[in-house]
Each structure stands twice: as structure tokens, then as C-alpha cells.
Amino acid sequence: MRERQFEISGMSCDECVESVIKELSELDLDYYEVEIGLANIKYDEFKTTESDIKNAITDAGFKPV
């Protein structure tokens, strides 16, 4: 189990948060909490990779830092 905090650039509103949540919900994550500019995520490295998470953030239209 891994816990990681991702900084996200380009987010400015609650709709941005919802977009990221929508993309993350499609991954096999144990826990995630998203706020403007930040995502706290717990995941099993054997089910989901850090790259998967970064790609989901990018797919939502934002840039993981």
C-alpha cells in the first residue's frame, strides 16, 4: 500500500475538482481526496501505478506536478 500527495496545477474551482474525481474514480484506488491544487491518494502499487494516476489527472485536463 502506498500513500502519495499529488500537486495539481491549473485547478481553480470546484468543477475542476469534480473533473479530477471523475477520472480517479475509474482507477482501482483505496482512497482519494481531491481539493483545488492537491490530491491525496492511497493505492496498491500492484493494481494501480503512479503513472496511471498522473494520466488520470492529465485526462481531466490538468497537470500533475
Contacts in CASP RR format, 6 or more apart in sequence:
PFRMAT RR
TARGET T0000
AUTHOR 0000-0000-0000
METHOD contacts of the structure
MODEL  1
MRERQFEISGMSCDECVESVIKELSELDLDYYEVEIGLANIKYDEFKTTE
SDIKNAITDAGFKPV
1 30 0 8 1.000
1 42 0 8 1.000
1 43 0 8 1.000
1 44 0 8 1.000
2 42 0 8 1.000
2 43 0 8 1.000
2 44 0 8 1.000
2 45 0 8 1.000
3 40 0 8 1.000
3 41 0 8 1.000
3 42 0 8 1.000
4 40 0 8 1.000
4 41 0 8 1.000
4 43 0 8 1.000
4 50 0 8 1.000
4 53 0 8 1.000
5 38 0 8 1.000
5 39 0 8 1.000
5 40 0 8 1.000
5 41 0 8 1.000
6 38 0 8 1.000
6 39 0 8 1.000
6 41 0 8 1.000
6 53 0 8 1.000
6 54 0 8 1.000
6 57 0 8 1.000
6 64 0 8 1.000
6 65 0 8 1.000
7 37 0 8 1.000
7 38 0 8 1.000
7 64 0 8 1.000
7 65 0 8 1.000
8 20 0 8 1.000
8 37 0 8 1.000
8 38 0 8 1.000
8 39 0 8 1.000
8 57 0 8 1.000
8 62 0 8 1.000
8 63 0 8 1.000
8 64 0 8 1.000
8 65 0 8 1.000
9 37 0 8 1.000
9 62 0 8 1.000
9 63 0 8 1.000
9 65 0 8 1.000
10 16 0 8 1.000
10 37 0 8 1.000
10 62 0 8 1.000
10 63 0 8 1.000
11 17 0 8 1.000
11 20 0 8 1.000
11 36 0 8 1.000
11 37 0 8 1.000
11 62 0 8 1.000
12 36 0 8 1.000
13 36 0 8 1.000
14 36 0 8 1.000
16 36 0 8 1.000
16 60 0 8 1.000
16 62 0 8 1.000
17 34 0 8 1.000
17 35 0 8 1.000
17 36 0 8 1.000
19 60 0 8 1.000
19 61 0 8 1.000
19 62 0 8 1.000
20 34 0 8 1.000
20 39 0 8 1.000
20 56 0 8 1.000
20 57 0 8 1.000
20 60 0 8 1.000
20 62 0 8 1.000
21 32 0 8 1.000
21 34 0 8 1.000
22 60 0 8 1.000
23 56 0 8 1.000
23 57 0 8 1.000
23 59 0 8 1.000
23 60 0 8 1.000
24 32 0 8 1.000
24 34 0 8 1.000
24 39 0 8 1.000
24 41 0 8 1.000
24 53 0 8 1.000
24 56 0 8 1.000
24 57 0 8 1.000
26 56 0 8 1.000
27 43 0 8 1.000
27 48 0 8 1.000
27 52 0 8 1.000
27 53 0 8 1.000
27 56 0 8 1.000
28 43 0 8 1.000
28 44 0 8 1.000
28 47 0 8 1.000
28 48 0 8 1.000
29 41 0 8 1.000
29 42 0 8 1.000
29 43 0 8 1.000
29 48 0 8 1.000
29 53 0 8 1.000
30 42 0 8 1.000
30 43 0 8 1.000
30 44 0 8 1.000
31 40 0 8 1.000
31 41 0 8 1.000
31 42 0 8 1.000
32 39 0 8 1.000
32 40 0 8 1.000
32 41 0 8 1.000
32 42 0 8 1.000
33 39 0 8 1.000
33 40 0 8 1.000
33 41 0 8 1.000
34 40 0 8 1.000
39 53 0 8 1.000
39 57 0 8 1.000
41 53 0 8 1.000
43 53 0 8 1.000
53 64 0 8 1.000
54 64 0 8 1.000
57 63 0 8 1.000
57 64 0 8 1.000
58 64 0 8 1.000
END
